[in-house]
């Protein structure tokens, strides 16, 4: 279906989960002469030779996350070195405004709304940081093609035309996407592959039924192990994972954190809610979760278990599974110093059962899951674009900003991997990630971490690439003003019932609890919301 380039307004956005998926690097379509001129500018040692940079400026970059504390000395050294380079190249320096995770979305939006010139570069996201509401409300600067070509030439040349289209609101570009960074934040279970083999699963866990077999074996064979010491907040991911595994459902981001509405891979633009229609599947889910509860997969007080440290416990062999992103598995599968299970048990292995595996149902992250914008209140938007272009594309700036000073915070092995220097102190020397640069990472410059098991990771990514679809709803911005109260009520009902269902803590039969749940969300207006969202879909996609 052809998209209209008109956008539908958005009044709210729900938090979904952290951090963008790899895009392409083909230059956008242009006539040959223009493409040659842009390529020459992008490849030039000084693409801004004709830009007046006589006035020294400070560019403030706003990002979510906490200000460095223990690593502050090394962070300050890195920033000083980076600012020397930025001053030399574009006569600017960078300052970072960290928005603490405590009540971060409110503080982020309030800071941005001041429009007082104290913010220039803005890390944003369409699915968890209100990118489209802020574009709608005038908080972001419109970025014309000419402006991007002149002040961010390498970024312009590296982002394909179709990706720029996905960064438009009402036909204007507002975002620069993180579209050349391979990252998978789809969920699943990391598990002990060596124990799965003991349980008779020679090829590991590849279905929910396999997971049941695995959990039962662990509980019977290792009675002191809690198979999965979950906390009660993971209900939504569990049922969402079940639906992905047993259907072709593709959820729409940004309406409900529970993924309540979406289409299917066969019919992307006809909206429905599987929580209403997929009754038999939900009943099977409820039955299996009751079985897991009876096995003892989690603690009996799981719904009140807010102090769980399951991931850390997995690292040291105290639990048998951790439910989180593929990105988390890439850490847990690797023989890092924190993962002592591999030192303690030479036979220890970690596998990953990803949600959607049975149905080969996998959607890549939206390329605007991480993106950079320019504040409409910026006093120096042109210089801000120049600084961003360097952070994203200049190898020296990129490596400083992402990894710190070479020889202090990292060093390169003979085979080109990134490791830590002799005498390195994690508590004081680690700069990797402290700048919270989730808005322009670039696989062309990334240096692979030597501690990662890249054979396993590359194999998993190759499996994903064979079955993935690109996120299809990147330009859909829902107007939920008239239906917000219904959505909130539906979310509350979903939480109330799904906590019971997902952890097997319901009374009566699975059929009864699912029927009661579905009746409640229907009474709250789920069908009315579906109809309104479909009307908006039809305006955009027909």
MOZILIN-V683318 format. One record per backbone hydrogen bond with DSSP energy under -0.5 kcal/mol. CO is the residue of the C=O (numbers start at 1). NH is the residue of the N-H. E is the energy in kcal/mol with one decimal. If there is no record, write none. Layout:
CO,NH,E  CO,NH,E
//
This chain:
5,171,-0.6  31,35,-2.8  32,36,-2.3  33,37,-2.4  34,38,-2.8  35,39,-2.8  36,40,-2.4  37,41,-2.2  38,42,-2.8  39,43,-2.1  40,44,-1.1  44,47,-0.6  46,49,-1.2  48,51,-2.0  51,53,-0.8  54,56,-0.5  57,59,-0.5  57,93,-2.0  58,60,-0.5  59,61,-0.5  59,95,-2.6  60,62,-0.6  60,120,-2.2  60,121,-1.8  61,63,-0.5  61,97,-2.9  62,123,-2.6  63,99,-3.0  69,72,-1.8  71,75,-2.6  72,76,-3.0  73,77,-1.9  74,78,-2.3  75,79,-2.6  76,80,-2.3  77,81,-2.0  78,82,-2.7  79,83,-2.6  80,84,-1.4  81,85,-1.5  82,86,-2.6  83,87,-2.2  84,88,-2.0  85,89,-2.5  86,90,-2.9  86,92,-0.9  87,91,-1.4  91,57,-1.5  93,59,-3.3  95,61,-3.1  95,97,-0.5  96,98,-0.7  97,63,-2.2  98,100,-0.7  99,65,-3.1  101,103,-0.5  101,104,-1.5  103,107,-1.9  104,108,-2.8  105,109,-2.4  106,110,-2.4  107,111,-2.4  108,112,-2.2  109,113,-2.2  110,114,-0.8  111,114,-0.7  112,115,-1.0  120,375,-3.0  121,62,-2.9  122,373,-2.5  124,371,-2.2  125,129,-1.1  125,131,-2.1  130,134,-2.0  131,135,-2.0  132,136,-2.8  133,137,-2.3  134,139,-2.6  134,140,-0.8  135,138,-1.2  139,376,-2.8  142,144,-0.7  144,148,-2.3  145,149,-2.8  146,150,-2.0  147,151,-2.7  148,152,-2.1  152,156,-2.7  153,157,-2.3  154,158,-1.6  155,159,-1.4  158,160,-0.6  160,163,-0.8  160,164,-1.9  161,165,-1.9  162,166,-1.0  164,167,-1.6  165,168,-1.4  167,174,-2.5  167,175,-1.0  169,172,-1.7  172,169,-2.7  173,143,-3.4  175,177,-0.5  176,372,-2.4  177,179,-1.3  179,23,-1.7  180,443,-3.5  181,183,-0.7  183,185,-0.5  184,327,-1.6  186,326,-1.7  187,355,-2.2  188,190,-0.5  188,324,-1.9  189,353,-2.6  190,322,-2.1  191,193,-1.1  191,351,-2.5  192,196,-2.1  193,197,-2.2  194,198,-1.6  195,199,-1.7  196,201,-2.5  197,200,-1.6  200,202,-1.3  201,204,-2.0  204,206,-0.5  207,211,-2.0  208,212,-1.9  209,213,-2.3  210,214,-2.7  211,215,-2.8  212,216,-2.5  213,217,-2.2  214,218,-2.6  215,219,-2.4  216,220,-2.1  217,221,-2.8  218,222,-3.0  222,225,-2.4  225,227,-0.8  226,320,-0.8  227,320,-1.4  227,321,-1.0  228,230,-2.3  231,234,-1.2  232,235,-0.5  233,236,-0.5  234,238,-1.8  235,239,-2.2  236,240,-2.3  237,241,-2.6  238,242,-2.2  239,243,-2.4  240,244,-2.3  241,245,-1.7  242,246,-1.2  243,246,-0.6  244,247,-0.5  248,265,-1.8  250,263,-2.0  251,253,-0.5  252,255,-0.6  256,259,-2.0  261,252,-2.7  262,272,-2.2  263,250,-2.9  264,267,-0.7  267,264,-1.4  267,270,-1.2  269,271,-0.7  272,262,-1.9  273,276,-2.0  273,277,-1.9  274,278,-2.1  277,279,-1.6  278,282,-2.2  279,283,-2.3  280,284,-2.1  281,285,-2.2  282,286,-2.6  283,287,-2.3  284,288,-2.3  285,289,-2.6  286,290,-1.8  287,291,-1.9  288,292,-2.5  289,293,-2.1  290,294,-2.2  291,295,-2.2  292,296,-1.7  292,297,-2.3  296,227,-0.5  297,228,-2.9  299,302,-1.5  301,304,-1.9  302,232,-0.7  302,305,-1.3  304,306,-1.6  309,313,-2.3  310,314,-2.4  311,315,-1.8  312,316,-0.9  313,318,-2.9  313,319,-0.6  314,317,-1.3  315,341,-2.1  318,226,-0.9  320,192,-1.1  322,190,-3.1  322,324,-0.7  324,188,-1.5  325,329,-1.7  326,330,-2.1  327,331,-0.7  328,331,-0.9  328,332,-2.4  329,333,-3.1  331,334,-1.1  334,336,-2.0  336,339,-1.1  338,340,-1.7  339,342,-1.3  340,344,-3.0  341,345,-1.9  345,348,-2.2  349,193,-1.0  349,194,-0.7  351,191,-1.8  352,354,-0.7  353,189,-2.5  354,357,-1.9  356,360,-0.8  356,361,-2.5  357,360,-0.7  360,362,-0.7  362,469,-1.9  366,369,-1.9  367,178,-1.2  368,126,-2.8  370,178,-2.2  371,124,-3.1  372,176,-2.2  373,122,-2.8  374,141,-3.0  375,378,-1.7  380,384,-2.2  381,385,-2.0  382,386,-1.7  383,387,-2.5  384,388,-2.5  385,389,-2.5  386,390,-1.7  387,391,-2.6  388,392,-2.4  389,393,-1.8  390,394,-2.2  393,395,-0.7  394,398,-3.1  395,399,-2.5  396,400,-1.8  397,401,-2.7  398,402,-2.6  399,403,-2.6  399,404,-0.9  400,404,-1.5  402,433,-1.2  403,431,-0.5  405,408,-2.0  405,409,-2.7  405,410,-0.9  410,407,-4.2  411,419,-2.9  413,416,-2.0  417,413,-2.9  418,450,-3.3  419,411,-2.3  421,424,-1.8  424,426,-0.5  425,428,-1.0  425,429,-3.5  425,430,-0.5  426,430,-0.8  428,74,-0.5  429,431,-0.6  431,434,-2.7  433,436,-1.5  436,438,-1.5  441,180,-0.5  442,445,-2.0  442,446,-1.7  446,448,-0.5  448,418,-3.8  449,452,-1.6  452,454,-1.5  453,457,-2.3  454,458,-2.8  455,459,-1.7  456,460,-2.1  457,461,-2.8  458,462,-2.2  459,463,-1.8  460,464,-2.3  461,465,-2.5  462,466,-1.2  463,467,-0.7  464,467,-1.2  464,468,-2.3  469,364,-2.9  471,474,-0.5  473,476,-1.7  475,477,-0.7  476,478,-0.5  478,11,-0.6  478,480,-0.9  480,483,-0.8  480,484,-1.2  481,484,-0.5  483,487,-2.4  484,488,-2.5  485,489,-2.1  486,490,-2.6  487,491,-2.6  488,492,-2.2  489,493,-2.4  490,494,-2.8  491,495,-2.5  492,496,-2.4  493,497,-2.5  494,498,-3.1  495,499,-1.7  496,500,-0.7  497,501,-2.5  498,502,-3.3  499,503,-1.0  500,505,-2.6  501,504,-1.3  509,513,-2.1  510,514,-2.1  511,515,-2.1  512,516,-2.3  513,517,-2.3  514,518,-2.8  515,519,-2.2  516,520,-1.8  517,521,-2.2  518,522,-2.0  519,523,-2.1  520,524,-1.4  521,526,-1.9  522,525,-1.4  525,529,-2.2  526,530,-2.3  527,531,-2.2  528,532,-2.2  529,533,-2.7  530,534,-2.4  531,535,-2.0  532,536,-1.9  533,537,-2.5  534,538,-2.8  535,539,-1.6  536,540,-1.6  537,541,-3.3  538,542,-1.4  540,4,-3.0
//
